[in-house]
Amino acid sequence: MRECRGRHIGLPLHSRVGDALPTGFAEVVVPKFDDCVSAGKYAEAVRGNMALAQKLGINAVPGFIIGRVDSSNPKKVKGISFIPGALPFASFQQELDAVLPAK
């Protein structure tokens, strides 16, 4: 799915394509996207990602995890909070302020 999405960043689902797209864009890009999804090449990876998100309690798109690098293992990040959905900057600021040390 990443390869398909990488070529069509930000493309809405076919049912949501509308006036926001330049004239002719949907006629060219949407069929390519639909073909990519229909081929199922990335279906297993998508299902795996969805299962992991469900296991972690992530149920919103977009979703953002605020975390810190694990001091005992710098290759790991410890999730501290989750911001569900497209929220205003103030929501992010509040979460970041709670995590970052005061100056």
Buried (B, 14 or more C-beta within 10 A) or exposed (E): BEEBBEEEEEBBEEEEBEEEBEEEEBEEBBEEBEEBBEEEEBEEEBEEBEEEBEEEEBEEEEBBEBBEEEEEEEEEEEEEEBBBEEBEEEBEEEBEEEEEEEE
